[in-house]
Amino acid sequence: MSQQVVGIVMDRLLTDEDLRLRFIVEPVETLADLHALGFELTSDEIDLFVQTNPRTWFWTARGAEPHVH
């Protein structure tokens, strides 16, 4: 199921710093390596990952917490 694979890849990019940094520098190569590991993405999904603003992958849960005043 492609939607599930997209979610797994997103989760890995958000939680695995080494993978995230490699993806920022070499997005296509990183996705190709993930594909070789069994994470099959469509060409449209690959395009969306590559076109995503790199800052997206540096979001943290802490950034989503409401501020306490």
PDB file with one MODEL, atoms N, CA, C and O in Angstrom:
MODEL        1
ATOM      1  N   MET A   1       0.855  -1.182   0.000  1.00  0.00           N
ATOM      2  CA  MET A   1       0.000   0.000   0.000  1.00  0.00           C
ATOM      3  C   MET A   1       0.896   1.238   0.000  1.00  0.00           C
ATOM      4  O   MET A   1       1.693   1.438   0.916  1.00  0.00           O
ATOM      5  N   SER A   2       0.758   2.050  -1.020  1.00  0.00           N
ATOM      6  CA  SER A   2       1.631   3.201  -1.210  1.00  0.00           C
ATOM      7  C   SER A   2       1.471   4.258  -0.117  1.00  0.00           C
ATOM      8  O   SER A   2       2.459   4.844   0.325  1.00  0.00           O
ATOM      9  N   GLN A   3       0.236   4.507   0.321  1.00  0.00           N
ATOM     10  CA  GLN A   3       0.027   5.520   1.355  1.00  0.00           C
ATOM     11  C   GLN A   3       0.770   5.136   2.627  1.00  0.00           C
ATOM     12  O   GLN A   3       1.324   6.001   3.306  1.00  0.00           O
ATOM     13  N   GLN A   4       0.787   3.872   2.949  1.00  0.00           N
ATOM     14  CA  GLN A   4       1.494   3.402   4.136  1.00  0.00           C
ATOM     15  C   GLN A   4       3.000   3.612   3.974  1.00  0.00           C
ATOM     16  O   GLN A   4       3.672   4.024   4.921  1.00  0.00           O
ATOM     17  N   VAL A   5       3.529   3.337   2.796  1.00  0.00           N
ATOM     18  CA  VAL A   5       4.961   3.522   2.541  1.00  0.00           C
ATOM     19  C   VAL A   5       5.330   4.996   2.650  1.00  0.00           C
ATOM     20  O   VAL A   5       6.364   5.333   3.228  1.00  0.00           O
ATOM     21  N   VAL A   6       4.503   5.872   2.104  1.00  0.00           N
ATOM     22  CA  VAL A   6       4.759   7.316   2.202  1.00  0.00           C
ATOM     23  C   VAL A   6       4.831   7.720   3.670  1.00  0.00           C
ATOM     24  O   VAL A   6       5.723   8.473   4.059  1.00  0.00           O
ATOM     25  N   GLY A   7       3.907   7.232   4.485  1.00  0.00           N
ATOM     26  CA  GLY A   7       3.913   7.544   5.912  1.00  0.00           C
ATOM     27  C   GLY A   7       5.157   7.046   6.614  1.00  0.00           C
ATOM     28  O   GLY A   7       5.708   7.733   7.474  1.00  0.00           O
ATOM     29  N   ILE A   8       5.602   5.855   6.253  1.00  0.00           N
ATOM     30  CA  ILE A   8       6.815   5.299   6.869  1.00  0.00           C
ATOM     31  C   ILE A   8       8.037   6.128   6.482  1.00  0.00           C
ATOM     32  O   ILE A   8       8.880   6.430   7.328  1.00  0.00           O
ATOM     33  N   VAL A   9       8.133   6.496   5.201  1.00  0.00           N
ATOM     34  CA  VAL A   9       9.274   7.309   4.750  1.00  0.00           C
ATOM     35  C   VAL A   9       9.257   8.670   5.447  1.00  0.00           C
ATOM     36  O   VAL A   9      10.300   9.164   5.877  1.00  0.00           O
ATOM     37  N   MET A  10       8.083   9.270   5.558  1.00  0.00           N
ATOM     38  CA  MET A  10       7.979  10.560   6.257  1.00  0.00           C
ATOM     39  C   MET A  10       8.426  10.421   7.708  1.00  0.00           C
ATOM     40  O   MET A  10       9.182  11.253   8.208  1.00  0.00           O
ATOM     41  N   ASP A  11       7.966   9.383   8.376  1.00  0.00           N
ATOM     42  CA  ASP A  11       8.340   9.151   9.766  1.00  0.00           C
ATOM     43  C   ASP A  11       9.844   8.982   9.902  1.00  0.00           C
ATOM     44  O   ASP A  11      10.452   9.524  10.826  1.00  0.00           O
ATOM     45  N   ARG A  12      10.437   8.247   9.002  1.00  0.00           N
ATOM     46  CA  ARG A  12      11.893   8.040   9.063  1.00  0.00           C
ATOM     47  C   ARG A  12      12.641   9.347   8.829  1.00  0.00           C
ATOM     48  O   ARG A  12      13.646   9.609   9.489  1.00  0.00           O
ATOM     49  N   LEU A  13      12.163  10.167   7.899  1.00  0.00           N
ATOM     50  CA  LEU A  13      12.828  11.450   7.650  1.00  0.00           C
ATOM     51  C   LEU A  13      12.718  12.384   8.855  1.00  0.00           C
ATOM     52  O   LEU A  13      13.628  13.168   9.125  1.00  0.00           O
ATOM     53  N   LEU A  14      11.622  12.298   9.562  1.00  0.00           N
ATOM     54  CA  LEU A  14      11.430  13.162  10.728  1.00  0.00           C
ATOM     55  C   LEU A  14      12.172  12.668  11.971  1.00  0.00           C
ATOM     56  O   LEU A  14      12.486  13.460  12.859  1.00  0.00           O
ATOM     57  N   THR A  15      12.451  11.382  12.039  1.00  0.00           N
ATOM     58  CA  THR A  15      13.038  10.828  13.269  1.00  0.00           C
ATOM     59  C   THR A  15      14.478  10.360  13.136  1.00  0.00           C
ATOM     60  O   THR A  15      15.157  10.189  14.149  1.00  0.00           O
ATOM     61  N   ASP A  16      14.959  10.151  11.932  1.00  0.00           N
ATOM     62  CA  ASP A  16      16.322   9.648  11.723  1.00  0.00           C
ATOM     63  C   ASP A  16      17.187  10.785  11.183  1.00  0.00           C
ATOM     64  O   ASP A  16      17.136  11.115   9.998  1.00  0.00           O
ATOM     65  N   GLU A  17      17.974  11.372  12.067  1.00  0.00           N
ATOM     66  CA  GLU A  17      18.755  12.556  11.682  1.00  0.00           C
ATOM     67  C   GLU A  17      19.735  12.269  10.552  1.00  0.00           C
ATOM     68  O   GLU A  17      19.872  13.082   9.638  1.00  0.00           O
ATOM     69  N   ASP A  18      20.418  11.128  10.597  1.00  0.00           N
ATOM     70  CA  ASP A  18      21.376  10.805   9.539  1.00  0.00           C
ATOM     71  C   ASP A  18      20.682  10.680   8.179  1.00  0.00           C
ATOM     72  O   ASP A  18      21.167  11.196   7.172  1.00  0.00           O
ATOM     73  N   LEU A  19      19.551   9.991   8.169  1.00  0.00           N
ATOM     74  CA  LEU A  19      18.790   9.842   6.924  1.00  0.00           C
ATOM     75  C   LEU A  19      18.308  11.202   6.439  1.00  0.00           C
ATOM     76  O   LEU A  19      18.384  11.503   5.248  1.00  0.00           O
ATOM     77  N   ARG A  20      17.815  12.020   7.354  1.00  0.00           N
ATOM     78  CA  ARG A  20      17.296  13.344   7.007  1.00  0.00           C
ATOM     79  C   ARG A  20      18.393  14.207   6.384  1.00  0.00           C
ATOM     80  O   ARG A  20      18.170  14.840   5.351  1.00  0.00           O
ATOM     81  N   LEU A  21      19.554  14.237   6.992  1.00  0.00           N
ATOM     82  CA  LEU A  21      20.646  15.054   6.459  1.00  0.00           C
ATOM     83  C   LEU A  21      21.099  14.547   5.097  1.00  0.00           C
ATOM     84  O   LEU A  21      21.384  15.337   4.198  1.00  0.00           O
ATOM     85  N   ARG A  22      21.164  13.237   4.947  1.00  0.00           N
ATOM     86  CA  ARG A  22      21.531  12.667   3.656  1.00  0.00           C
ATOM     87  C   ARG A  22      20.486  13.016   2.606  1.00  0.00           C
ATOM     88  O   ARG A  22      20.827  13.337   1.467  1.00  0.00           O
ATOM     89  N   PHE A  23      19.208  12.953   2.990  1.00  0.00           N
ATOM     90  CA  PHE A  23      18.126  13.276   2.057  1.00  0.00           C
ATOM     91  C   PHE A  23      18.218  14.731   1.596  1.00  0.00           C
ATOM     92  O   PHE A  23      17.965  15.027   0.428  1.00  0.00           O
ATOM     93  N   ILE A  24      18.574  15.627   2.494  1.00  0.00           N
ATOM     94  CA  ILE A  24      18.685  17.049   2.135  1.00  0.00           C
ATOM     95  C   ILE A  24      19.779  17.249   1.084  1.00  0.00           C
ATOM     96  O   ILE A  24      19.624  18.050   0.163  1.00  0.00           O
ATOM     97  N   VAL A  25      20.882  16.517   1.230  1.00  0.00           N
ATOM     98  CA  VAL A  25      22.011  16.656   0.309  1.00  0.00           C
ATOM     99  C   VAL A  25      21.796  15.866  -0.976  1.00  0.00           C
ATOM    100  O   VAL A  25      22.110  16.353  -2.063  1.00  0.00           O
ATOM    101  N   GLU A  26      21.260  14.647  -0.861  1.00  0.00           N
ATOM    102  CA  GLU A  26      21.096  13.750  -2.011  1.00  0.00           C
ATOM    103  C   GLU A  26      19.698  13.129  -2.000  1.00  0.00           C
ATOM    104  O   GLU A  26      19.563  11.939  -1.715  1.00  0.00           O
ATOM    105  N   PRO A  27      18.670  13.896  -2.298  1.00  0.00           N
ATOM    106  CA  PRO A  27      17.305  13.363  -2.163  1.00  0.00           C
ATOM    107  C   PRO A  27      17.009  12.164  -3.063  1.00  0.00           C
ATOM    108  O   PRO A  27      16.446  11.174  -2.596  1.00  0.00           O
ATOM    109  N   VAL A  28      17.370  12.232  -4.319  1.00  0.00           N
ATOM    110  CA  VAL A  28      17.042  11.142  -5.239  1.00  0.00           C
ATOM    111  C   VAL A  28      17.801   9.869  -4.864  1.00  0.00           C
ATOM    112  O   VAL A  28      17.234   8.776  -4.864  1.00  0.00           O
ATOM    113  N   GLU A  29      19.078  10.018  -4.546  1.00  0.00           N
ATOM    114  CA  GLU A  29      19.880   8.863  -4.177  1.00  0.00           C
ATOM    115  C   GLU A  29      19.373   8.222  -2.880  1.00  0.00           C
ATOM    116  O   GLU A  29      19.355   6.998  -2.748  1.00  0.00           O
ATOM    117  N   THR A  30      18.965   9.058  -1.937  1.00  0.00           N
ATOM    118  CA  THR A  30      18.438   8.546  -0.669  1.00  0.00           C
ATOM    119  C   THR A  30      17.143   7.780  -0.899  1.00  0.00           C
ATOM    120  O   THR A  30      16.950   6.705  -0.332  1.00  0.00           O
ATOM    121  N   LEU A  31      16.261   8.320  -1.719  1.00  0.00           N
ATOM    122  CA  LEU A  31      15.011   7.623  -2.020  1.00  0.00           C
ATOM    123  C   LEU A  31      15.273   6.339  -2.803  1.00  0.00           C
ATOM    124  O   LEU A  31      14.564   5.349  -2.619  1.00  0.00           O
ATOM    125  N   ALA A  32      16.278   6.343  -3.667  1.00  0.00           N
ATOM    126  CA  ALA A  32      16.637   5.123  -4.405  1.00  0.00           C
ATOM    127  C   ALA A  32      17.125   4.045  -3.435  1.00  0.00           C
ATOM    128  O   ALA A  32      16.795   2.869  -3.592  1.00  0.00           O
ATOM    129  N   ASP A  33      17.900   4.442  -2.449  1.00  0.00           N
ATOM    130  CA  ASP A  33      18.368   3.473  -1.443  1.00  0.00           C
ATOM    131  C   ASP A  33      17.205   2.931  -0.626  1.00  0.00           C
ATOM    132  O   ASP A  33      17.167   1.740  -0.319  1.00  0.00           O
ATOM    133  N   LEU A  34      16.258   3.792  -0.272  1.00  0.00           N
ATOM    134  CA  LEU A  34      15.075   3.328   0.455  1.00  0.00           C
ATOM    135  C   LEU A  34      14.260   2.371  -0.410  1.00  0.00           C
ATOM    136  O   LEU A  34      13.722   1.382   0.088  1.00  0.00           O
ATOM    137  N   HIS A  35      14.172   2.666  -1.693  1.00  0.00           N
ATOM    138  CA  HIS A  35      13.473   1.774  -2.618  1.00  0.00           C
ATOM    139  C   HIS A  35      14.142   0.398  -2.642  1.00  0.00           C
ATOM    140  O   HIS A  35      13.464  -0.629  -2.650  1.00  0.00           O
ATOM    141  N   ALA A  36      15.465   0.386  -2.654  1.00  0.00           N
ATOM    142  CA  ALA A  36      16.204  -0.876  -2.656  1.00  0.00           C
ATOM    143  C   ALA A  36      15.955  -1.675  -1.377  1.00  0.00           C
ATOM    144  O   ALA A  36      16.077  -2.900  -1.367  1.00  0.00           O
ATOM    145  N   LEU A  37      15.606  -0.972  -0.303  1.00  0.00           N
ATOM    146  CA  LEU A  37      15.291  -1.639   0.963  1.00  0.00           C
ATOM    147  C   LEU A  37      13.831  -2.097   1.024  1.00  0.00           C
ATOM    148  O   LEU A  37      13.411  -2.693   2.016  1.00  0.00           O
ATOM    149  N   GLY A  38      13.050  -1.819  -0.038  1.00  0.00           N
ATOM    150  CA  GLY A  38      11.674  -2.279  -0.083  1.00  0.00           C
ATOM    151  C   GLY A  38      10.623  -1.199   0.082  1.00  0.00           C
ATOM    152  O   GLY A  38       9.430  -1.503   0.098  1.00  0.00           O
ATOM    153  N   PHE A  39      11.033   0.051   0.204  1.00  0.00           N
ATOM    154  CA  PHE A  39      10.094   1.161   0.331  1.00  0.00           C
ATOM    155  C   PHE A  39       9.756   1.664  -1.065  1.00  0.00           C
ATOM    156  O   PHE A  39      10.396   2.585  -1.572  1.00  0.00           O
ATOM    157  N   GLU A  40       8.749   1.057  -1.684  1.00  0.00           N
ATOM    158  CA  GLU A  40       8.404   1.377  -3.065  1.00  0.00           C
ATOM    159  C   GLU A  40       7.490   2.600  -3.128  1.00  0.00           C
ATOM    160  O   GLU A  40       6.383   2.602  -2.589  1.00  0.00           O
ATOM    161  N   LEU A  41       7.983   3.629  -3.796  1.00  0.00           N
ATOM    162  CA  LEU A  41       7.234   4.870  -4.000  1.00  0.00           C
ATOM    163  C   LEU A  41       6.968   5.039  -5.487  1.00  0.00           C
ATOM    164  O   LEU A  41       7.774   4.625  -6.321  1.00  0.00           O
ATOM    165  N   THR A  42       5.840   5.646  -5.814  1.00  0.00           N
ATOM    166  CA  THR A  42       5.553   5.949  -7.216  1.00  0.00           C
ATOM    167  C   THR A  42       6.420   7.127  -7.658  1.00  0.00           C
ATOM    168  O   THR A  42       7.006   7.821  -6.827  1.00  0.00           O
ATOM    169  N   SER A  43       6.496   7.346  -8.957  1.00  0.00           N
ATOM    170  CA  SER A  43       7.284   8.480  -9.455  1.00  0.00           C
ATOM    171  C   SER A  43       6.696   9.806  -8.965  1.00  0.00           C
ATOM    172  O   SER A  43       7.442  10.745  -8.684  1.00  0.00           O
ATOM    173  N   ASP A  44       5.365   9.892  -8.861  1.00  0.00           N
ATOM    174  CA  ASP A  44       4.733  11.112  -8.336  1.00  0.00           C
ATOM    175  C   ASP A  44       5.103  11.330  -6.868  1.00  0.00           C
ATOM    176  O   ASP A  44       5.363  12.461  -6.458  1.00  0.00           O
ATOM    177  N   GLU A  45       5.127  10.274  -6.090  1.00  0.00           N
ATOM    178  CA  GLU A  45       5.494  10.394  -4.671  1.00  0.00           C
ATOM    179  C   GLU A  45       6.949  10.815  -4.520  1.00  0.00           C
ATOM    180  O   GLU A  45       7.281  11.630  -3.660  1.00  0.00           O
ATOM    181  N   ILE A  46       7.809  10.259  -5.357  1.00  0.00           N
ATOM    182  CA  ILE A  46       9.227  10.644  -5.331  1.00  0.00           C
ATOM    183  C   ILE A  46       9.358  12.123  -5.675  1.00  0.00           C
ATOM    184  O   ILE A  46      10.092  12.853  -5.009  1.00  0.00           O
ATOM    185  N   ASP A  47       8.651  12.565  -6.710  1.00  0.00           N
ATOM    186  CA  ASP A  47       8.686  13.984  -7.090  1.00  0.00           C
ATOM    187  C   ASP A  47       8.246  14.881  -5.933  1.00  0.00           C
ATOM    188  O   ASP A  47       8.859  15.917  -5.676  1.00  0.00           O
ATOM    189  N   LEU A  48       7.187  14.481  -5.242  1.00  0.00           N
ATOM    190  CA  LEU A  48       6.704  15.293  -4.118  1.00  0.00           C
ATOM    191  C   LEU A  48       7.733  15.363  -2.996  1.00  0.00           C
ATOM    192  O   LEU A  48       7.950  16.430  -2.423  1.00  0.00           O
ATOM    193  N   PHE A  49       8.365  14.242  -2.678  1.00  0.00           N
ATOM    194  CA  PHE A  49       9.402  14.258  -1.648  1.00  0.00           C
ATOM    195  C   PHE A  49      10.545  15.181  -2.058  1.00  0.00           C
ATOM    196  O   PHE A  49      11.021  15.982  -1.253  1.00  0.00           O
ATOM    197  N   VAL A  50      10.981  15.069  -3.295  1.00  0.00           N
ATOM    198  CA  VAL A  50      12.115  15.870  -3.774  1.00  0.00           C
ATOM    199  C   VAL A  50      11.772  17.358  -3.788  1.00  0.00           C
ATOM    200  O   VAL A  50      12.636  18.191  -3.513  1.00  0.00           O
ATOM    201  N   GLN A  51      10.519  17.701  -4.105  1.00  0.00           N
ATOM    202  CA  GLN A  51      10.108  19.101  -4.197  1.00  0.00           C
ATOM    203  C   GLN A  51       9.727  19.717  -2.852  1.00  0.00           C
ATOM    204  O   GLN A  51       9.512  20.926  -2.764  1.00  0.00           O
ATOM    205  N   THR A  52       9.644  18.909  -1.821  1.00  0.00           N
ATOM    206  CA  THR A  52       9.263  19.410  -0.502  1.00  0.00           C
ATOM    207  C   THR A  52      10.347  20.333   0.048  1.00  0.00           C
ATOM    208  O   THR A  52      11.538  20.060  -0.097  1.00  0.00           O
ATOM    209  N   ASN A  53       9.928  21.417   0.675  1.00  0.00           N
ATOM    210  CA  ASN A  53      10.868  22.338   1.315  1.00  0.00           C
ATOM    211  C   ASN A  53      11.685  21.558   2.349  1.00  0.00           C
ATOM    212  O   ASN A  53      11.103  20.931   3.234  1.00  0.00           O
ATOM    213  N   PRO A  54      13.010  21.583   2.260  1.00  0.00           N
ATOM    214  CA  PRO A  54      13.849  20.823   3.192  1.00  0.00           C
ATOM    215  C   PRO A  54      13.583  21.141   4.667  1.00  0.00           C
ATOM    216  O   PRO A  54      13.782  20.283   5.526  1.00  0.00           O
ATOM    217  N   ARG A  55      13.141  22.355   4.964  1.00  0.00           N
ATOM    218  CA  ARG A  55      12.859  22.713   6.362  1.00  0.00           C
ATOM    219  C   ARG A  55      11.751  21.852   6.958  1.00  0.00           C
ATOM    220  O   ARG A  55      11.671  21.684   8.175  1.00  0.00           O
ATOM    221  N   THR A  56      10.904  21.311   6.102  1.00  0.00           N
ATOM    222  CA  THR A  56       9.805  20.454   6.554  1.00  0.00           C
ATOM    223  C   THR A  56      10.330  19.299   7.399  1.00  0.00           C
ATOM    224  O   THR A  56       9.706  18.929   8.393  1.00  0.00           O
ATOM    225  N   TRP A  57      11.454  18.735   7.021  1.00  0.00           N
ATOM    226  CA  TRP A  57      11.980  17.536   7.683  1.00  0.00           C
ATOM    227  C   TRP A  57      12.675  17.845   8.995  1.00  0.00           C
ATOM    228  O   TRP A  57      13.105  16.929   9.697  1.00  0.00           O
ATOM    229  N   PHE A  58      12.794  19.124   9.339  1.00  0.00           N
ATOM    230  CA  PHE A  58      13.399  19.499  10.613  1.00  0.00           C
ATOM    231  C   PHE A  58      12.366  19.913  11.643  1.00  0.00           C
ATOM    232  O   PHE A  58      12.721  20.400  12.717  1.00  0.00           O
ATOM    233  N   TRP A  59      11.086  19.724  11.328  1.00  0.00           N
ATOM    234  CA  TRP A  59       9.993  19.983  12.268  1.00  0.00           C
ATOM    235  C   TRP A  59      10.113  18.992  13.410  1.00  0.00           C
ATOM    236  O   TRP A  59      10.465  17.832  13.199  1.00  0.00           O
ATOM    237  N   THR A  60       9.822  19.447  14.611  1.00  0.00           N
ATOM    238  CA  THR A  60       9.834  18.533  15.751  1.00  0.00           C
ATOM    239  C   THR A  60       8.512  18.637  16.494  1.00  0.00           C
ATOM    240  O   THR A  60       7.795  19.630  16.374  1.00  0.00           O
ATOM    241  N   ALA A  61       8.207  17.624  17.247  1.00  0.00           N
ATOM    242  CA  ALA A  61       6.976  17.634  18.040  1.00  0.00           C
ATOM    243  C   ALA A  61       6.999  18.805  19.012  1.00  0.00           C
ATOM    244  O   ALA A  61       5.955  19.384  19.314  1.00  0.00           O
ATOM    245  N   ARG A  62       8.171  19.153  19.497  1.00  0.00           N
ATOM    246  CA  ARG A  62       8.289  20.267  20.431  1.00  0.00           C
ATOM    247  C   ARG A  62       7.807  21.559  19.796  1.00  0.00           C
ATOM    248  O   ARG A  62       7.244  22.417  20.476  1.00  0.00           O
ATOM    249  N   GLY A  63       8.025  21.702  18.498  1.00  0.00           N
ATOM    250  CA  GLY A  63       7.586  22.902  17.798  1.00  0.00           C
ATOM    251  C   GLY A  63       6.074  23.020  17.699  1.00  0.00           C
ATOM    252  O   GLY A  63       5.548  24.101  17.435  1.00  0.00           O
ATOM    253  N   ALA A  64       5.377  21.917  17.909  1.00  0.00           N
ATOM    254  CA  ALA A  64       3.921  21.916  17.806  1.00  0.00           C
ATOM    255  C   ALA A  64       3.230  22.109  19.136  1.00  0.00           C
ATOM    256  O   ALA A  64       2.015  22.296  19.185  1.00  0.00           O
ATOM    257  N   GLU A  65       3.996  22.065  20.221  1.00  0.00           N
ATOM    258  CA  GLU A  65       3.391  22.218  21.549  1.00  0.00           C
ATOM    259  C   GLU A  65       2.952  23.650  21.776  1.00  0.00           C
ATOM    260  O   GLU A  65       3.648  24.576  21.361  1.00  0.00           O
ATOM    261  N   PRO A  66       1.824  23.855  22.419  1.00  0.00           N
ATOM    262  CA  PRO A  66       1.393  25.221  22.722  1.00  0.00           C
ATOM    263  C   PRO A  66       2.336  25.843  23.757  1.00  0.00           C
ATOM    264  O   PRO A  66       2.889  25.152  24.613  1.00  0.00           O
ATOM    265  N   HIS A  67       2.501  27.135  23.659  1.00  0.00           N
ATOM    266  CA  HIS A  67       3.363  27.845  24.592  1.00  0.00           C
ATOM    267  C   HIS A  67       2.625  28.032  25.920  1.00  0.00           C
ATOM    268  O   HIS A  67       1.431  28.330  25.937  1.00  0.00           O
ATOM    269  N   VAL A  68       3.333  27.858  27.013  1.00  0.00           N
ATOM    270  CA  VAL A  68       2.766  28.067  28.326  1.00  0.00           C
ATOM    271  C   VAL A  68       3.155  29.462  28.791  1.00  0.00           C
ATOM    272  O   VAL A  68       4.335  29.814  28.794  1.00  0.00           O
ATOM    273  N   HIS A  69       2.184  30.239  29.177  1.00  0.00           N
ATOM    274  CA  HIS A  69       2.468  31.636  29.607  1.00  0.00           C
ATOM    275  C   HIS A  69       2.271  31.766  31.082  1.00  0.00           C
ATOM    276  O   HIS A  69       2.457  32.849  31.637  1.00  0.00           O
TER     277      HIS A  69
ENDMDL
END
